[in-house]
Amino acid sequence: MDFRFNFFPEEDEGTAPRSPKHEHEDDRLPEKKVCIKAAKEHYIPADVNRVLENKVLETVSGLYYVNMSVVELTCQDGTHEEDIVSKSVSSHSDLIPGVYEGGLKIWECTYDLMDFLSEAEIQFANKAVLDLGCGAGLLGIVALRGNAERVHFQDYNSTVIEEITMPNVVANCVNGSNKVDSEDDRKNTTPPSKRHKKSECLPDKLSKCRFFSGGWSEVSQLLLGSSKPCSKYDLILTSETIYNPDYYGALHDTLAQLLDKNGRVYLASKVHYFGVGGGTYLFEKFIEERKVFRSSIVKEVEEGLKRFVLEIAFKDSVYN
Ligand SMILES: C[S@@+](CC[C@H](N)C(=O)[O-])C[C@H]1O[C@@H](n2cnc3c(N)ncnc32)[C@H](O)[C@@H]1O
């Protein structure tokens, strides 16, 4: 899938690496707060079938997900306050900082992280898991299938949570959804399955899930500041969330606030995001400077633009 970053439209769209035109190009890593968006919890409606109304389901890597082109079409009816589909179309960009952060697409590092979780046989049973910057939410759904005790999903955009994440979670929790038979069929081009038919939901699975939209700082405040603060997460899964160095402070602090003292973050990223400026090494450097976490590369993918999965843990956490 092609992704469009149109931060610097005056630049050549060629394949040569584009220098990140960043305000902070000295050695100090930038810390600019550009993303402030109120946090909100989204609840699954009592009639769960409503979540899948007008959705077309497809499968990838053995999981159901909603066809995003159909969602994009239905979201242009002006009923969504954020109006991110029209804004993304008119700006020719899959990222509009502080407005739309890319969650309507499934980004390729999601698959790297899914592969890693399976290869490394990461155990989810009885764990509290956060899919941070979830978009389609496939990572959280994998955790849910692995019998996680609870799985929380966060995306910047409420439209993404309501139109993509929640429908995907519901689609994978309905009776019979464990029978998706196209395991490992990532390039599944079979026609989308028919429109969703009414089905029985597995309430135990869905009751383990909560959904949040908003900026990272705001969501962590909501999670920790309420009258019944959430306990910390054993695992935080996050893919393609370090493209913009301006968000590193908020992301780092959110991880520090929400991760259990012996928990692990698995973060998948491209080595560099041309035109935006972030990437694996820059984030590792940021982490090192903050002296809170240690990080190590646990998976490298060489094909195309180099990609990595990082494992991040508190410096004083117990080694596995
Ligand atoms: C490029 S998308 C990746 C989506 C998904 N993880 C994937 O791999 O397909 C980046 C995600 O990070 C989240 N995000 C980015 N910056 C954010 C911020 N400052 N606050 C909250 N969420 C943010 C958005 O929710 C967005 O969906």
The ligand as an SDF file (V2000), in Angstrom:
LIG
                    3D

 27 29  0  0  0  0  0  0  0  0999 V2000
    0.7620    5.9660   10.8740 C   0  0  0  0  0  0  0  0  0  0  0  0
   -0.5350    5.5630   11.9140 S   0  0  0  0  0  0  0  0  0  0  0  0
   -0.2160    3.8500   12.2670 C   0  0  0  0  0  0  0  0  0  0  0  0
   -1.4620    3.0930   12.5710 C   0  0  0  0  0  0  0  0  0  0  0  0
   -1.2600    1.6420   12.9470 C   0  0  0  0  0  0  0  0  0  0  0  0
   -0.5030    1.5200   14.1750 N   0  0  0  0  0  0  0  0  0  0  0  0
   -0.6020    0.8730   11.8300 C   0  0  0  0  0  0  0  0  0  0  0  0
    0.5620    0.4990   11.9610 O   0  0  0  0  0  0  0  0  0  0  0  0
   -1.2820    0.5870   10.8500 O   0  0  0  0  0  0  0  0  0  0  0  0
    0.0100    6.3490   13.3940 C   0  0  0  0  0  0  0  0  0  0  0  0
   -0.9400    6.2440   14.5660 C   0  0  0  0  0  0  0  0  0  0  0  0
   -0.3400    6.8350   15.7010 O   0  0  0  0  0  0  0  0  0  0  0  0
   -1.2770    7.5810   16.4310 C   0  0  0  0  0  0  0  0  0  0  0  0
   -0.6790    8.8820   16.7850 N   0  0  0  0  0  0  0  0  0  0  0  0
    0.2920    9.5300   16.1440 C   0  0  0  0  0  0  0  0  0  0  0  0
    0.6160   10.6530   16.7840 N   0  0  0  0  0  0  0  0  0  0  0  0
   -0.1870   10.7170   17.8680 C   0  0  0  0  0  0  0  0  0  0  0  0
   -0.2970   11.6380   18.9550 C   0  0  0  0  0  0  0  0  0  0  0  0
    0.4690   12.7080   19.0490 N   0  0  0  0  0  0  0  0  0  0  0  0
   -1.1980   11.3740   19.9020 N   0  0  0  0  0  0  0  0  0  0  0  0
   -1.9650   10.2690   19.8300 C   0  0  0  0  0  0  0  0  0  0  0  0
   -1.8900    9.3720   18.8490 N   0  0  0  0  0  0  0  0  0  0  0  0
   -1.0080    9.5870   17.8730 C   0  0  0  0  0  0  0  0  0  0  0  0
   -2.5050    7.7460   15.5710 C   0  0  0  0  0  0  0  0  0  0  0  0
   -3.5420    7.1750   16.2660 O   0  0  0  0  0  0  0  0  0  0  0  0
   -2.2210    6.9760   14.3040 C   0  0  0  0  0  0  0  0  0  0  0  0
   -3.2320    6.0830   13.9950 O   0  0  0  0  0  0  0  0  0  0  0  0
  1  2  1  0
  2  3  1  0
  2 10  1  0
  3  4  1  0
  4  5  1  0
  5  6  1  0
  5  7  1  0
  7  8  2  0
  7  9  1  0
 10 11  1  0
 11 12  1  0
 11 26  1  0
 12 13  1  0
 13 14  1  0
 13 24  1  0
 14 15  1  0
 14 23  1  0
 15 16  2  0
 16 17  1  0
 17 18  1  0
 17 23  2  0
 18 19  1  0
 18 20  2  0
 20 21  1  0
 21 22  2  0
 22 23  1  0
 24 25  1  0
 24 26  1  0
 26 27  1  0
M  CHG  2   2   1   9  -1
M  END
$$$$
